[in-house]
Amino acid sequence: MDRNDLQIELIENECLLADGFDSALIGITDGLNSVAVYDSNLCIQVLIKEGMTEIDAIEHFYYNVSGSYVGDKTPIFIKQLTTNI
């Protein structure tokens, strides 16, 4: 799936998106209630690039972004596996 296909699926499934985190959007869930999927670490990097310290970015992300619930279509935020053991 490329980014255009992803955008089409997000629109068709009426998924809510996290404002300002387009570069951290990595997919969409399968199933009855499809939602947008973001990489938590990439979201934090976006906040750092916007001028926050790492500590402030982490606190802001977990309290204001991933900690928000806006209904059944609320995006999910995952920590990706970086190595297979």
C-alpha positions in Angstrom: 0.0 0.0 0.0 1.4 3.4 -0.9 0.5 6.7 0.8 -2.2 7.5 -1.8 -3.9 4.2 -1.2 -3.7 4.8 2.5 -5.3 8.2 2.3 -8.1 6.7 0.2 -8.8 4.0 2.8 -8.6 6.5 5.7 -11.2 8.7 4.0 -13.5 5.8 3.0 -13.4 4.5 6.6 -14.0 8.0 8.1 -10.9 7.8 10.2 -9.9 10.6 12.5 -6.3 11.9 12.0 -3.8 13.4 14.5 -3.2 17.0 13.3 0.4 17.8 12.5 1.6 14.2 12.5 1.3 13.2 8.8 4.9 12.1 8.6 4.3 9.7 11.5 1.2 8.0 9.9 2.1 4.4 9.1 -1.1 2.6 8.3 -4.7 1.7 9.1 -6.1 -1.2 11.1 -8.1 -4.0 9.5 -11.4 -5.1 10.9 -14.8 -3.7 11.7 -13.6 -0.4 13.1 -10.7 0.8 11.0 -8.6 3.5 12.6 -5.4 5.4 11.6 -2.1 4.1 13.0 0.8 6.3 14.0 4.3 5.5 15.1 4.7 7.0 18.7 8.5 7.6 18.3 8.0 9.4 15.0 5.3 11.6 16.6 7.7 12.5 19.3 10.4 13.4 16.7 7.9 15.7 15.0 7.4 17.6 18.3 11.1 17.8 18.8 11.6 19.2 15.3 8.9 21.8 16.1 11.2 23.0 18.9 10.3 21.0 22.0 12.9 19.4 24.2 12.9 15.6 24.2 11.4 15.5 27.7 8.7 18.1 26.9 7.9 16.3 23.6 7.5 13.0 25.4 5.3 14.4 28.1 3.2 16.4 25.6 2.7 13.4 23.3 1.6 10.9 26.0 -0.7 13.4 27.8 -2.2 15.4 24.9 -1.9 13.2 21.9 -1.9 9.5 22.6 -3.8 10.1 25.9 -6.8 11.7 24.1 -9.9 9.8 23.3 -12.3 11.3 20.8 -14.6 8.4 20.0 -14.5 5.1 18.2 -12.4 6.5 15.4 -9.6 7.7 17.6 -6.2 6.9 16.1 -3.9 4.4 17.7 -0.2 5.0 18.5 2.2 2.1 18.5 5.8 1.5 19.4 7.3 -0.5 16.5 9.6 -3.4 17.0 13.1 -2.4 15.9 14.9 -5.7 16.2 13.9 -9.3 16.1 15.6 -11.5 18.6 
